[in-house]
């Protein structure tokens, strides 16, 4: 479950099932978590955040190892990838296409000038 706490944005709390009093926290994101999902057969967990990151957790590894140890030793590398919506993506594709066309036209113009 994600935590809705101003002091811990992007924190995920993990507990065993059946429920016990043991709860572990992973400070994964720098901003609030917007989506949290489990993959087919509960092998992977995904978290997406307002900070534009998507993190994939290998649940099998977390369960096989002591969860607390896994959390303490976990070092998450910051990705240089950003999530953008489809509308923004399509807009960027159009810009790239227009720049490619202009580049091609300028090359032809320069070739004619020679």
C-alpha positions in Angstrom: 0.0 0.0 0.0 1.2 3.5 -0.6 1.4 6.0 2.2 -0.5 9.3 2.1 1.8 11.2 4.5 3.1 14.7 3.8 6.4 13.8 5.6 6.9 10.7 3.6 5.9 11.3 0.0 6.5 8.3 -2.3 6.7 5.8 0.6 5.4 2.3 0.3 4.4 0.2 3.3 4.7 -3.6 3.0 3.2 -6.2 5.2 3.0 -9.9 5.1 -0.3 -11.8 4.5 -2.0 -13.0 6.7 -1.5 -9.6 8.4 0.9 -9.3 11.3 2.1 -6.3 13.2 5.3 -6.2 11.1 5.2 -3.4 8.6 8.1 -2.3 6.4 8.5 0.9 4.5 10.3 1.7 1.3 11.0 5.3 0.5 10.9 4.9 -3.3 9.8 8.2 -4.8 10.4 11.8 -4.3 6.7 12.8 -4.7 3.4 11.2 -4.1 2.6 7.8 -5.5 -0.1 7.9 -8.2 -0.4 4.2 -9.1 0.5 1.0 -7.4 -0.1 -2.4 -9.1 0.8 -6.0 -9.0 1.7 -8.0 -12.1 0.2 -11.3 -13.2 0.8 -14.0 -10.5 2.1 -11.4 -8.1 5.7 -11.6 -9.3 6.3 -7.9 -9.8 5.0 -4.8 -8.2 4.9 -1.4 -10.0 4.8 2.0 -8.5 4.4 5.3 -10.5 4.8 8.7 -9.0 4.1 12.4 -9.5 7.9 12.8 -9.8 7.6 11.0 -13.2 9.3 7.7 -12.2 8.1 4.2 -12.6 9.8 1.5 -10.3 9.5 -2.2 -10.8 10.0 -4.4 -7.8 10.8 -8.1 -7.9 8.4 -9.4 -5.3 9.8 -12.9 -5.5 13.2 -11.7 -4.4 11.7 -9.6 -1.6 9.9 -12.6 -0.3 12.7 -15.1 -0.7 15.1 -12.8 1.2 14.2 -11.3 4.5 12.0 -8.3 3.5 13.6 -6.0 6.1 17.1 -6.8 4.9 16.0 -6.3 1.3 14.7 -2.8 2.1 17.7 -1.8 4.1 20.1 -2.9 1.4 18.0 -1.6 -1.5 19.7 1.1 -3.5 17.5 2.5 -6.2 19.2 4.1 -9.2 17.6 7.2 -10.5 16.5 6.7 -14.1 16.9 9.3 -16.7 13.6 8.3 -18.2 10.4 10.3 -17.8 6.8 9.4 -18.2 4.8 11.6 -20.4 1.2 11.3 -21.6 0.3 10.3 -25.1 -0.8 13.8 -26.1 2.6 15.2 -25.2 4.3 12.3 -26.9 2.4 12.9 -30.1 3.2 16.6 -30.0 6.9 15.8 -29.7 6.7 13.4 -32.6 5.1 16.0 -34.8 7.8 18.5 -33.8 10.5 16.0 -34.7 8.9 15.2 -38.0 8.6 19.0 -38.9 12.3 19.5 -37.9 13.4 16.5 -40.1 11.4 17.9 -43.0 13.0 21.4 -42.5 16.5 19.8 -42.2 15.9 17.9 -45.5 14.8 21.1 -47.3 17.8 23.0 -46.1 20.2 20.2 -47.3 18.6 20.3 -50.7 18.8 24.1 -50.7 22.5 24.0 -49.8 23.3 21.4 -52.4 21.7 23.6 -55.1 23.7 26.6 -53.9 27.0 24.6 -54.5 
